Protein backbone atom coordinates (compact mmCIF):
# COMPACT_ATOMS: atom_id res chain seq x y z
CA UNK A 1 0.00 0.00 0.00
CA UNK A 2 1.24 3.49 -0.79
CA UNK A 3 2.49 5.45 2.17
CA UNK A 4 3.21 8.71 0.32
CA UNK A 5 1.68 10.38 -2.74
CA UNK A 6 2.77 9.22 -6.15
CA UNK A 7 5.90 10.99 -7.44
CA UNK A 8 5.35 14.45 -8.89
CA UNK A 9 5.73 15.14 -12.58
CA UNK A 10 6.06 18.43 -14.45
CA UNK A 11 3.88 18.37 -17.53
CA UNK A 12 5.04 19.94 -20.76
CA UNK A 13 1.56 19.38 -22.18
CA UNK A 14 -1.70 18.19 -20.68
CA UNK A 15 -2.56 16.38 -23.92
CA UNK A 16 -1.64 12.97 -22.45
CA UNK A 17 -4.41 13.28 -19.85
CA UNK A 18 -7.19 14.71 -22.03
CA UNK A 19 -8.26 11.39 -23.62
CA UNK A 20 -8.43 9.68 -20.22
CA UNK A 21 -10.50 12.57 -18.82
CA UNK A 22 -12.86 12.34 -21.81
CA UNK A 23 -13.28 8.59 -21.18
CA UNK A 24 -14.14 9.21 -17.52
CA UNK A 25 -16.48 12.05 -18.44
CA UNK A 26 -18.27 9.87 -21.00
CA UNK A 27 -18.50 6.98 -18.55
CA UNK A 28 -20.06 9.14 -15.84
CA UNK A 29 -22.55 10.88 -18.12
CA UNK A 30 -23.64 7.77 -20.04
CA UNK A 31 -24.10 5.27 -17.22
CA UNK A 32 -27.62 3.92 -16.99
CA UNK A 33 -29.64 6.19 -14.68
CA UNK A 34 -26.60 8.37 -14.08
CA UNK A 35 -27.23 11.12 -11.53
CA UNK A 36 -24.25 13.09 -12.89
CA UNK A 37 -25.08 16.62 -14.04
CA UNK A 38 -21.65 17.97 -15.02
CA UNK A 39 -18.03 16.79 -15.17
CA UNK A 40 -15.01 19.12 -15.06
CA UNK A 41 -11.32 18.37 -15.48
CA UNK A 42 -9.50 20.16 -12.65
CA UNK A 43 -6.05 20.09 -11.09
CA UNK A 44 -2.51 19.68 -12.28
CA UNK A 45 -3.16 17.23 -15.11
CA UNK A 46 -5.38 19.82 -16.79
CA UNK A 47 -2.61 22.39 -16.96
CA UNK A 48 1.16 22.67 -16.90
CA UNK A 49 1.62 25.44 -14.34
CA UNK A 50 2.92 23.35 -11.41
CA UNK A 51 4.28 19.91 -10.60
CA UNK A 52 1.59 17.37 -9.92
CA UNK A 53 0.87 13.75 -9.25
CA UNK A 54 -0.09 11.85 -12.42
CA UNK A 55 -3.70 11.56 -11.22
CA UNK A 56 -6.60 13.07 -13.14
CA UNK A 57 -8.75 15.14 -10.79
CA UNK A 58 -12.37 15.25 -11.88
CA UNK A 59 -15.02 17.50 -10.35
CA UNK A 60 -18.44 15.85 -10.60
CA UNK A 61 -21.74 17.52 -9.78
CA UNK A 62 -24.90 15.66 -8.84
CA UNK A 63 -28.32 16.75 -7.61
CA UNK A 64 -27.86 14.89 -4.33
CA UNK A 65 -24.93 12.98 -2.84
CA UNK A 66 -27.35 10.19 -1.92
CA UNK A 67 -27.67 9.42 -5.64
CA UNK A 68 -24.08 8.16 -5.76
CA UNK A 69 -24.66 5.10 -3.57
CA UNK A 70 -26.22 3.05 -6.35
CA UNK A 71 -23.41 3.98 -8.74
CA UNK A 72 -20.41 3.12 -6.61
CA UNK A 73 -21.42 -0.31 -5.46
CA UNK A 74 -21.75 -1.90 -8.87
CA UNK A 75 -21.43 0.22 -11.95
CA UNK A 76 -18.34 2.23 -11.01
CA UNK A 77 -16.61 -0.63 -9.18
CA UNK A 78 -16.66 -2.50 -12.50
CA UNK A 79 -14.38 0.27 -13.85
CA UNK A 80 -12.09 0.02 -10.78
CA UNK A 81 -13.55 3.22 -9.30
CA UNK A 82 -14.13 2.96 -5.55
CA UNK A 83 -15.34 5.26 -2.83
CA UNK A 84 -12.64 6.47 -0.43
CA UNK A 85 -13.98 6.43 3.09
CA UNK A 86 -12.25 9.24 4.88
CA UNK A 87 -14.94 11.27 6.63
CA UNK A 88 -15.24 13.91 3.94
CA UNK A 89 -17.71 16.68 4.70
CA UNK A 90 -20.42 17.37 2.08
CA UNK A 91 -18.55 15.60 -0.70
CA UNK A 92 -17.68 12.12 -1.85
CA UNK A 93 -14.23 11.21 -3.08
CA UNK A 94 -13.79 8.21 -5.34
CA UNK A 95 -10.63 6.94 -6.98
CA UNK A 96 -9.87 4.84 -10.01
CA UNK A 97 -6.95 2.54 -9.41
CA UNK A 98 -4.41 1.17 -11.85
CA UNK A 99 -4.54 -2.10 -9.93
CA UNK A 100 -5.66 -3.23 -6.52
CA UNK A 101 -2.20 -4.36 -5.41
CA UNK A 102 -0.09 -1.23 -5.76
CA UNK A 103 -3.12 1.08 -5.27
CA UNK A 104 -1.71 3.70 -7.63
CA UNK A 105 -4.52 6.08 -8.51
CA UNK A 106 -5.28 6.95 -12.13
CA UNK A 107 -8.13 9.34 -11.39
CA UNK A 108 -9.80 10.96 -8.41
CA UNK A 109 -13.46 12.00 -8.51
CA UNK A 110 -14.51 14.91 -6.30
CA UNK A 111 -18.29 14.60 -6.15
CA UNK A 112 -20.33 17.54 -4.87
CA UNK A 113 -23.93 18.67 -5.06
CA UNK A 114 -25.00 21.19 -7.69
CA UNK A 115 -25.52 24.79 -6.56
CA UNK A 116 -23.53 24.06 -3.41
CA UNK A 117 -20.88 26.39 -1.99
CA UNK A 118 -18.32 23.59 -2.28
CA UNK A 119 -18.83 23.50 -6.07
CA UNK A 120 -18.12 27.22 -6.30
CA UNK A 121 -15.10 26.82 -4.02
CA UNK A 122 -13.63 24.14 -6.28
CA UNK A 123 -14.20 26.29 -9.36
CA UNK A 124 -12.67 29.33 -7.62
CA UNK A 125 -9.52 27.41 -6.69
CA UNK A 126 -9.29 26.02 -10.22
CA UNK A 127 -9.54 29.50 -11.73
CA UNK A 128 -6.91 30.90 -9.36
CA UNK A 129 -4.50 28.02 -10.03
CA UNK A 130 -5.00 28.49 -13.76
CA UNK A 131 -4.70 32.28 -14.01
CA UNK A 132 -2.90 33.81 -11.02
CA UNK A 133 0.89 33.51 -11.39
CA UNK A 134 1.63 34.37 -7.74
CA UNK A 135 -0.82 31.79 -6.42
CA UNK A 136 0.54 29.18 -8.84
CA UNK A 137 4.11 29.74 -7.59
CA UNK A 138 2.99 29.71 -3.96
CA UNK A 139 1.08 26.48 -4.51
CA UNK A 140 4.05 24.84 -6.23
CA UNK A 141 6.29 25.64 -3.24
CA UNK A 142 3.62 24.56 -0.78
CA UNK A 143 3.11 21.18 -2.48
CA UNK A 144 6.80 20.33 -2.45
CA UNK A 145 7.14 21.31 1.21
CA UNK A 146 3.97 19.40 2.15
CA UNK A 147 5.26 16.32 0.36
CA UNK A 148 8.53 16.41 2.31
CA UNK A 149 6.76 17.03 5.64
CA UNK A 150 4.06 14.38 5.25
CA UNK A 151 4.19 10.93 6.76
CA UNK A 152 1.25 9.59 4.76
CA UNK A 153 -1.04 10.33 1.84
CA UNK A 154 -3.77 11.31 4.30
CA UNK A 155 -1.47 13.84 5.98
CA UNK A 156 -0.47 15.29 2.61
CA UNK A 157 -4.09 15.53 1.42
CA UNK A 158 -5.16 17.17 4.70
CA UNK A 159 -2.42 19.78 4.34
CA UNK A 160 -3.55 20.53 0.78
CA UNK A 161 -7.18 20.81 1.91
CA UNK A 162 -6.21 23.35 4.60
CA UNK A 163 -4.21 25.35 2.03
CA UNK A 164 -7.17 25.38 -0.37
CA UNK A 165 -9.53 26.48 2.42
CA UNK A 166 -7.23 29.38 3.33
CA UNK A 167 -7.08 30.38 -0.33
CA UNK A 168 -10.87 30.27 -0.62
CA UNK A 169 -11.34 32.30 2.56
CA UNK A 170 -8.90 34.92 1.27
CA UNK A 171 -10.73 35.26 -2.07
CA UNK A 172 -14.38 35.14 -0.97
CA UNK A 173 -16.31 38.20 -1.95
N, C-alpha and C positions, 0 to 999 in steps of 0.2 A: 504494500500500500504506500502511496506517496506521502512523504512527510512534509515536503516543501512544494511550492508551486512549480509548475513546469518551467524549464529554462526560458528566459526572455529572448526574443528575437527582435531585430530592427528591420522592419519591412521597407523595401525599396518601392514596392507596389502592392496594393491590396487586391490585385487581380486574382491571385491564387485563392483567395477566400471568398470571392464573389459567387462562383458556381456552387460552393457548398452552402452558402447562405441561401441562395435561390432554391436549392433542394429542400432545405429546412422550411423555408417560407411556404413553398408549394405543399409540402407534407402537412404542415399545420393548418393551412387554409382549406385543403381538399379532403381532409379526413371526414369520414361519415359522421354527420351530426357535430361537426367541429364548432366549439363555442368561440373560436378565435375571431376577433374583429380586425386586428391589424398586427403586422409583424415588421419590426424595424431592425436593421443591422446597426449595432452600436459598438463602441469600444475600439481597442487598438487594431483589430484586424480589419476594420473599416477604413482606417486611415494610416498614414505613415509618420505621424508627428512625434511618436514616442515609442520606446521599446515596450513590448507586450508579450504575454504568453501566447502561444499559437492556438488559442481557443476563441471560437466565434461567439461573441456575446450577442444575444438576440433578445430584444424587448418585445414582449407579446402582451397584447391587451385582450381582455375578455370582459363580458358583461358582469360576471360574478366569479370569484375564485372557487366557489363550490362546483362550478361547471367542469373544473379540471379533473376532479376525482375519477370520472368515468374514462377520461382519456389516458391517464397515466398508468392505470392498472393493466390495461391490455394493449390498446392501440399504440401508445408511444413506447412501451416496454419492448414491443416487437422490433422497434428501430433503435434499440439500446439507449433509450432516453428514460431516465429514472428520476424520481423526485428526491431531492436532497433534504433530509430532515435535520434542520438546524435551528428551529425556533425563529424563523423569519417572521417579521411583523408586517401584515397586510400585503404580503407577496408570497409567491411560490417560486422556488428556484429548482430547476431541473437541469440535468446534465446528460449529454450524449457521450458515451465512452467509446474509446477505440477498441478496448477489450476489457473484460471483467477481471483480469488478472493484474495487469499493471495499473489499471484505473486512470489512465491518461485521458483527460477530457478532450473532446473534439469541439463540442459546443456547449454553451451554457444558456438556458432560457430563463429570463427574468420575467415572470408572469405577474401582471398587475391588472387591476380593474380599470375599465375605461372611465374617463372623467374624474379620476382620482388624483389627489395631490402628488402621489408617488409617481404617476405617469409624467406629470409636468416636471417633477424634479429630475427624473431620468433624462428627459429631453433637454432640460436646461444644462445639465452637466455635459451631455453630448455636444450641445452647441458650443459651450465654453471650451471644451477640449478639442474642438475642431477649428475654432476661429480665434481664440485669444492666446497669442504667443507667450505671454508671461505665465499664464495658467498652465499651458502645455509644458513649459520648462520646469515650473514648480512641481507639476505632477510627475514628470520624468524623474526628477531628483528624489521626490518622496517615495516613488515605487522602488527604486534601487535601495534606498535606506531601509524601507519597510521589509524588503526581501532579506536583507542582511540581518535585521533585528528580529525576525520571526522564527519561532520554533516549530510552527506547523502551518499548514494551509489555512486553517481556521483563524489563527492569529493574524496572518497576513491579510486575509479577507476582512476581518474585523477592523484592522487598521485602515484599509482602503475605505470601508464604509464610513468610518468616522471622518476621514478626510473629505469624502464626498458630501457628508452632512454639513461640515463646516463651510464648504464651498457654496452649498445651496443656501445656507443661512446668510452668508455674506452677500449673495446676489438676489435675495428675495426682494420684491418691490414693495 
